Structures are given as C-alpha cells and as structure tokens.
Amino acid sequence: MAKKDDEDPVVLEEPEYEGDDDEVEDVWLRGLWMVLFIVLLWVARGILIVAAVIQFFWMLFKSERNRHIAEFGEDLADWMARATLFVSGATEDRPFPFDQWGIPD
C-alpha cells in the first residue's frame, strides 16, 4: 500500500516578469484609438467640405453668412485640431467624445 502524505501540496508561484506588459498593451490600445481618430478626421474633412459648399451658396443667395454653419465650423476646426494633436502624439488627451465638443465659452 502507498504511503499517504499528511502534508499540503506545495504550490509553486510563477516567476515575475520583468517587462511591462501593461505598457505594451497601452501602446496597442492607443494605436487603435489613433486609427479610429484618423478615420474620423477623414469623415470630418468630408463634413467640412459639405458645410463650406452650403455656406458658399448661402452667402451667394442671401448675401450674408449663416451663423450656425460658421459656429459649427469653429467647433469642427477645434475638434480636428485636438484630434490631430492626439494622433500625432503631441498629447494624450483624446478629443470628443472623450472630451467636450466645441470651443469652451
């Protein structure tokens, strides 16, 4: 008959990894956000073109600028600037929808 050990089994712990897995994951996550904001910048460019064409025809036929389109253009320009700063690595601050939309009053 086999001899029974009354001792608890020994649990071995994994050796700790010296590298920073979190840092590597953060870089990959940031890269995904960068790709998303690059796509959104392309969409914003299209929206800007449409707004500019509408504003042009508004000024052509009404002889005045549309205040709402102009204000939206300012906010869009601010968002595009902040998105560009994030994508280029100049800042870690992500723009809208992670921050407020538009220029603060």
N, C-alpha and C positions, 0 to 999 in steps of 0.2 A: 504494500500500500504506500502511496505517495505521502510524503511528509507535508503537512499544512503549515504555511507561514501565518503567524498571527499579526504580522506587520502590515501596515497600509502600503499600497503600491507607491513607488516613487514616481512623482510627476516631474518630468523634465520641462524646463522653460525654454522657449525659443530664444536664441541669442538676439540681442537688439541690433537692428540695422543702423548703420552709421549715417546713411544718406537721408535726405529729406524727401520722402515720398509726397508729403503734403505740398511741398514747393513745386514738384514736377506736375502734380495734379492741378495746382493753381495756374500754372503756365498753360496747360492744355485747356482748362476752363476759360481762361482769359482769351486764348486763341479762338475758341468757339464764339465768345462774345464779339471778338473783333470781326470775325466773318459775318456774323449777324448784322453788326452795325455797318459794315461795308455794303451789304445788300440793301439795308435801309437807306444808306446815303444815295445809292443809285435810284431808289424809289423817290426819295426826297428831291433829287435832281429833276425827275420827271414831273413831280408836282409843281416845282418851281417854274418849269417851262410853261405848264398849263396856266398857272397863276399870272405869269408875265404876259402871255398872249391875251388872256381875259382882261388884264389891266390895260394893255395897249388899246384894245378895241373899246373899252370903257372910256378911256381918255379921248379916243378919236371921236366917238359919237356923243359923249356927254360933256366934253371939254373940261373935265375935272377928274381927279384920281379917285378911285374907290378906296375909302378909308379902311374898310375891313380887309380888303386884299393887301393893302400896304402894311397894316398891322400884322396880318398873318405872315407876310414876307419877312418882317423883322424877327418874328418868333421862329420861323423856319431857318432863317440865317443863323440865329443864335444856336438852335439845336444842331445844325450842320457843323458849326464851329466847334461845339463841345464834343460832338461825335468824332470829328477829325482829330481833336486833341487826344481822345481816348484811343482811337485806332492807331495813331502814330506813336503812342507810348508816352506822350508828354504828361499824361495824368492818369490816375487810377479811377477817377470819378466817371461813372457811366452816366450818359445823358438820359433824358426821358425815354422810357417810363420809370427809370430808377431815380430820377430827379424831377424837379418841377418843369413844366412846359413853359416856354416863353421867357422873356426878359423880366426879372423881378421889378416890381413897381417901386 
